[in-house]
Amino acid sequence: MTALDVEQDASAYRRTMRDLLRQELFDPRLRDDLSLREYMDLTIDRMKAIFREGLVDNDMWMGQSREHAFRSMCEVMGLTGAFDFALTSTITDHLIAGSALFNHGTPEQVARYHDEITRMHQVYAFCCTEIGGGTNLREIRTTVSWNRAEQSLTLDTPTDAACKFWIGNIKHAATVGMVLARLVIDGEDVGHHWFRVPLRSEENGPPLPGITILSCDPKGGIQANQVGGARFTGVRLPREALMGRYSRIDAGGRFSSTLPDVGARFVKSIETFVQERIFPLSAGARAAELAAHLTWRFAGHRETRSTPTRRVLLDEPLFLDRLYPVQLRCLALRLLERAVVRGVERDWHTDSGRKNMHLLTATGKCGSWLVLDVLAACREMCGSQGFHCHNQIVTLRTDFEVNVTFAGDNSVMAYQVARTALRSDRFASRPPGTLPERVEKELTETWRSRPGGSFTHAEAVTLVHARMLDLILSEYDADPQVPQQIMDDLVADFAAHRLQEPHRPVSADREKTGLLAELLAPLPELVTAPMVDDGYLTELTSPARAVGIPLPAQRAVGTPLPAHGAAGIPLPAQGR
């Protein structure tokens, strides 16, 4: 497809997503009115609606039949993240489970289960992480043993530490799990393999015999994501449960593999993670843009002085000094996301490209640190209104907290990028030409001078931010979106706050903040916060006016409030 075709395709997906967001099913206030279980069920229904519209499915991943729509899928995942990150997480859990089957199943297995994944006839769970190991997947303990006498496989959780944990969709809805486990043949561990495991006979039904579903609630955020755990005790599986693209057990019980050893099988087993690392970045970039937009709108009408001349927050230089760097970081996230998506599209189809793609997506994944910085700053700039759930920002901040450890802990990602930079000198044949390149060269030369080539956590974090800025500058060169002055300000902000480099101060004004506000404006359907115009004053105080009686005199300290509130209004129920 041409670039024009891709853009037209993306526009069509965007229009369909906007239509969905206008439906009652996507009313954002429902999350505040429903019980937690109802909110979880609603999120599954929303996911199915998105799949029905063809906005997201595993055929859109790179290497699949509709890979031309990969960029559009990333955009849809970004929009769902700004709407409700629990929805993005729920969709991601199904997608990465489907990806495990698509990438590790035989052509016959993929054909057999294709429609139930892409059309969501079954809800899938991704049973990979174990409670005792977290992201250390090399040391997983779950086993699947070949029972020669019965010509079947047996799935077991041998210890408490081996319980699969933080598994999305599994608590109530998932009917199928893709389980990563060690395959044991006649007592010999032959390495990591994927298995398709039925979990329930029907959605929301009881687990099948031998499967115990555990709860991971209460969580700190993404409440509607049905995160849980699983323990498997003597679960019998047919031979065909083993995903057979690289390994197989024949009718005589003989094991064979096209991969030479357990190390190669481990590496191949986790390749499925690479593409999904983009989703936290896409969702985070859109969430940051939404929060910055809400803050800008609020600041445009929130009065700081009414006489002799009306002034609002946007008239205050000190407020602009806070807002403008936040907008610059949103711009950085947008450019970083585009650079990563472009790189994945470029690199997927070659072996050397896929090796580079791991570092590319690891770098992009670390952009979730920037997202949290933006959300925290926006929450503060909006004061108490930023702390009201209906005004969206505090909810985004709470939900996106988990983003730094989703799809690979950011610190681990930074270490991997740093180790690769240490081993391969990008500047052996040319001098560094930009600020991020100079930072990388200085850091890696320092590491090479140390015994064993060691680096600190802080140094690895600095290097991965230098790689981010390198990608951001490359994307800007390919597609300039703002005047050079604003891009220079972005680099200055990045240098001072991410690279520990002395740099000039960034100067803010109404013109630059207005330009970025227009560029970074979210879909109108995503903007539901009352505080975006001064009507929020009416909305939040209308119950007192409706009663039609004056507010009571100030009560003495220590005097309890009446049971029906200060103006005869029933107090809200406690708890949820």
N, C-alpha and C positions, 0 to 999 in steps of 0.2 A: 504494500500500500504506500501511496505517496504521503508526504507530510500533511497535505491538505485533506486527504482521506482520513488520516488519523485524527486530525482536529475536528472534522465533521462528525466522526464516530464519537469522539469525546463529548461533543456538544449534544448529541442525541442521548447519550447516557445521562448527561447532566439534566436534561429536560425531564427525562423519565424519573430520575431521583427527586427532582423538585415536585413532580406530580405526586409521588408517594408521600413526601413530607407534608403535603396538604391534606392527606387522608386522615380520617379520625383515628385510624390505627396508630398513627405516628404523632398523636397529640402529646407534646412534651410534658404536660402537667400530669399525665397519667401516673408517672413514676412516683409522684408525691401522694396520690390518692389510693393506690392499690397496696395490698399486702405484699410482702416480699415474694411469696410464692406466685401470686398473680402477676407481679412485675416480671418474674423469671419466665412465666408462660407467655406473657406478652412479647418478650424479647425473642423467644423462639418463633412466634407468629410473625414478627417483623422480619426476622431472618428469612423465613420461607417466602414472604412477599417479595423480598429483594431477589431471591433466587428465581421465583416465578417470572419476574420481569426480565430475567436474563442479564441483570446488572453485574453479577458476580458468579463465577463458577470455576471449577478446576481446568476446564478447557481453555481458559484465558491465561493460564500460567505460561511462561516461556517454555518452549519445547512441546506445547500441546497444539491442538488443531485451530484454536482461536487466539494464538499468541499475539496477533495484530491488535487485540483489544486489551493487552496487558496494561498499558498506560491508563486506559479508561477505567479498568478495574481498580488500579491504585487510587485514582481520583475518587471513585465511589467509596472505597474504604476510608479515604480521608474525610469525606462528607459524613459518613456514618459515625466516625470518631468525634467530629465536632457536635453531632447530634446527641450521641450517647456512646461513650467508649465501651460500655458493657456490650453493646450490640456489635461493635467492631470485633471485640474479643471473642464473642460467641461465634461469629462468622469465621474468624481466623481459625478457631479450634476445629471446625468442620473442614475447612479448606486444607489445613496442613495434614489432617488425618487422610483426606482424600489424596493429597499429594504423595503420601507414603505409599498408598496402594498403587497409584498411577506410575510411580517411579520404580517400584520394587516388584510389582506383579508381572506375571507373564502376559503376553497379548491376550490369551484366553481369559485370565483373571480380570484384566482391565475391561475387556468387553462385557464380561458377566456382570460386573458391579458398576459399570460406567454410569448408567442412568440413575441408579439409586443415590449416587454421589452428586452428579451435576444437576439433577432435578430434585434432589433432596427427598427422595422417597424414604430414606432412612437418615436419622441424625447421627453423625459420627463424633467420636471422642478420640483425642490424641493421647494415648497412654504411654508416655515416655519418661518423664521426670519421676524420680523416686525420692521419698522424703529424706532418706539418709544421705543422698548424694547431690541433690539439686542439679546444677548444670554440669556436674562431673559425670557425663553419660558413659565414659569409658568404663567406669566401675559399677555399672548397674548389676543387680543381683538376681532379678527375675529370671526364671528358667523355664524353658519348654523342652521336655525330654521325650525322646522317641521310645514308645513302648512297642518293642518288636513283636511280642506275643499277640497283642491286640491290634497291631497295625494302626496305631493312632498316636497322637501327641498329647502330652499332659502339661498344662500350664500351672505353675506354682509360684507363690510368694514365700520364699524360704525364711525370711526374717521380718521383723517390724520395719527395719530400715529399708526394705525392698518394696514396701507398699507404694504403688503408683500414687502420686499426689500432685495437687494443683492441676487437675485434669478438667478442662472446660467441657461443659454440656453433660457431664456424666452423672450429676446428682439426681436428675429426674428424667431428662428427655432422651439421652443417647441410647440407641439400640445396638450400635456397633462400635467397637473400640479397635483402633490400630495399636497393637502392643509391641514395643521394642523389648526384646528379651534375648538371653543367651540360649542358643540351641545346643542341646546335649545329646550326643549319639553314643550309645554304649559306654556311658561314663565319661566321654571326651567332650569338652567344651569346644565347639567349632565356631564360636563367635556370635556377634550381634546379628540378629535377623528380625524382620517384621512379620507379624501375624495378624490376620483378621479374626477378631474374636466377637461373637454375638454376646451382647450384654443383657438384653431384655427381649421378650417376645413382642412387646409393643411399647411405644412411647409412654413414659410415666408409669409403666408397670413395674412389678417387683423384679429385682435382678435374678438371673438364671442361677440354678444350683451351683454352688462352689464359688460364687462371686459375692463379696460383701462390699457395698458402696458406703464410703465414709464421707462425712461433711467437712469442708474446709471453712465453713462460716463460724463466727462472723468475720467478714473481711473488712479491710480498711477502705475499700472502694469497689468499683464495678460490681455493685451488689447484685445486678440481674444476671451476671454470668454464673451459670450453674457449676461452679467449681467444686470438685470433690476428689476423693481418693478411691482406690480399689485394692482389695486383697483377693488374690486368686488361690483357691485351695483345691487341688486335684481336678482342674477343669479339663475335661476331655475335648480334644479338637481333632477334626479329620486331617489327614495328611495335606489336603489342599489348603489348609489355613496358613501354611508357610508361603509367604510371597516368593515366587519362584523365578524371578528374572535372573538372579545371579546364582542361586543355590536351589537344590532340589533333593528330595528323598524319593527314590524309585520304589516300585511295588515290592521289591525285595528288601527294602530297608537300607539300601546303600546311599550314602550321602555323597554329593558331588557339588563343586562350585567352580565358576569361572574366575573367581577371585582367589589369589594364591594363598592367603593366610588370614588369620583372625584380625590382624591389623588393618589389612585392606578392606575387610568386611565391615569393620567399625567405621572407617572413613566413609565408605560408600553409604552406610546406613544413615549418616547424619547429613548427607548432602541435601536432603529435602528441606532443611531449615533455611537455606540461603535466601530464597525469594521472599519468604514471609517476613524477613527482617525489615522489608520496606514498609510494611503496614503500620508499625508503630511510628515511623517517621512521617508517613502520609497523614495519619490521623492526628499526630501531634502538631504538624504544621498547620492544618486546618483549625485545630482547637486554639492554637496560639493566635492565629489571625482573627478568629471570632472574639476571643477575650480582648485583644487590642482594639478591635472595632467597638465593642461594647464600652470600653473605657473611654475611647475618643468621643463616642456619642454622649455618654454621661457628662463628660467634661465640657461639652459644648453648651449645656444648659444649666449645669449646677452652679448657682450663684455663689460668689465669694463676697460680693458687695452690691447693694442695690442703689445706694445714693452716695455722692451726687451723680455718679455715672455707673450704670450697671456693668459689673464685671463677672465673668464666669471663669472656671478653672483654666480653660484654654487661653485666657488672657494673662495668666500668671506665668512669668518666665521660669520660675522654679518648678512648676508642674510640667511645663514643656521639657525641661531638663530630664524629667523622669520618663515622660511618655515617648520621646523621640528614640532613645536607645532601645526601648521595647519594640517599637515598630521596625527598627533596623534589624533586630534579631529575628523578627517574623519574616522579613525579606530574606535574611540569610537562610532560614529554614526552607523557604519556598525554593530558593536557588539550589540548596543542597539536595532537596528531594528530587528536583528535576534532573540534576546531574547524576544522581544515583539511578533513577529510572532509565535515563538515557544510556548509562553505562551498562546496566543489566541487559537492555535490548541489544547493545553492541556486542557484549562479551559472551552471551549464553552459548553460542553455537560452536565454540572451539574449546579444546581442553585447556589451553593456556589462558583463554579468556575467563573460563569458569574459576580458575585459581585466583585470578585478579578480582573476580566478582565477589569472592568471600571477603576480601579486604575492603572492597567498595561498600558492601552492605554493612559490614561491621563498623566502618567509619560513619555511615549514615545513621545506623542505630544509635550511636552516641549522641546524635542530635537531640535525643529525648532529654538530655540535660538542659539544653537551651529552652526546650518547651516548658519545663518546670520553672525555670527562671522567669520566663514571660508570664506564666500564670500566677506566680507568687507576686510579681510586681503589679500586675493588673488588679489582683485582689486588694492589695494595699491602697492603690491609687483611688479605688472606688469606696474606700472606707467601709462603713457598716453595710451599705448597699452591695458591696462586693462580697459580703458574707451571707447574703440572702440567697437561698438555693434557687429561687425563681429567676434570679439575675444571672444564673448559669456559671459564673466564673469559679466560685468556690467548689461547685460540683465537678467542674472540669479538673480543677487542681487536685481534688481528692482522688478522682478516678485515674488520672494520668500518673499518679505517684508510682504505680506498679510498672509503668512503661520502661523504667530504667533497668528492670530485671527481666521483663518479657523478652522472649526470643534471644536470650543470651544476655547475661549481666554486662552492663556497659563497661565496667572496669575490666572484665575479662576480654571484652572486645578490644579495648584500648591496649591491653597487654599484647594481644595477638598482632595488632597493627604495628606496635613498637618493635616486637621481635622480628617481624618481617623487614621493617625499615633498617634494623641493625644488621641483618644478614645480607641485604642487597643494597648496595650503595647507588642510589639513583643519580648521584652527581659525580660519579667516577670519571665520566667523559665530558661533562659540561658543568659550568658553574651554576649555582642557584640564581634564578632571575627574579624571584618575587619574595615578599616578606615571609610567607609560610615555607617556601623552599629554604630560605636562609635559616629559619628556626629549626627545621628538620635536620639540616646539615650540621648545625652547631650541636644539637642534642646527640645525634648519632656519633659524631666524632668524640664527644665527651664520653659516651658509653663505651666506645671501642678502646678508649685509653684506660678503662678500669679493668681490674682483674675479672675475668669471666664475662666481660661485656654486660655488666649489670645496669639496671635503671630503677628509679624509684616510681612509686605510684603517681606522684605529682608530675614527674617528667613524662610518663606514658600518656597521662591525660592531656598535657600540653601538646605532645606530638599529634595525638588524634585530632585535637582542635586545629592544629596546623594543616593536617590533611583535609579537614572539613573546609577550611578557608581556601585551600588550593582548589578544591572542587567548585566552591562557590564562585571564585574568580574565573575559572574556566567556563562555567555556565553563563556567567555575565558576558564574557567575551563572545560566546556563541549566540547570545540572545539578549542584548542590552535592554533593560526594562525601565531604568531610571536614569536621571542625569548623573554624570560622572561625579559631581560633588557629593551626592547622596551615597554613591558607592564608596567614595573616599572616606566618608563618615563611617560606613559599615566596617571598613578595614580598620579604621582608628579605634572603634569600639571593640572590635574583636581582638586587636593587638593588646589593648590595655587590660581587658577583662578575661581573655582566654589564653593569651600567649605570654603574659608577664613581660610584655615589651613596652618600653616608654613610648608614648605617642601623644600627639596633640589632642587637646580636649575637643569634644564634639559640640558643635554649636547648634542649638535648636531654634526653630521659629515656626510660626503658624503656617507659612507656605509649605515648608518641607513636611510637616506633620499632616497637612491636608492632602498633599500629593500621595503620600504613603497610605493614608486612610482610604483614598479612592482606589489605589492599586490593590490593596489587601482586603477590600470589602468582601465579606462572605455572601453566600446565597441568602437572599432576604428571608427565605423560609426557616433558616437556622437562627434568626434573631427573634427571640421570644422574651427577652428580659424586659420587665416593666421600666427599668431605669433608663432606657435609651431615649426617652423624652420625659418632659416634666409631668406627664400624666401619671407617673408612678406615685406622685404625692396624693393624687385623688384615689388611686387604687388602694394604697396601703392604709389610708385614713378613713375611707368611706364607711366601714362598719360603725365607727364612732358617730359619724354624722347621721347615719340611718336611724340610730336610736332616738335622736331628737332631743336629748337632754344634755345639759352641760357636764363637762368632766368634773369629778368630785374635787374638793379642796385637797391640797397636799396632805398626805397622811403622815403621822408621826413615825419616826424611825422605829422599826420593829413591829409595827402594826401589820398583821397579815392581810393580804388582798382578800376581798370577798370571793366567795365560791364562783360567782359568775363574772369575775373580772371587774375592771375599773368602771365600766359604763353599762353594766348589766349584760355584757356579751359573754356567752359561755366560753370558758377557757378551752383551748385545744386539748385533745386527749394526749396523755403522756405516752411515751414509748416510741412507736415507729417514727 
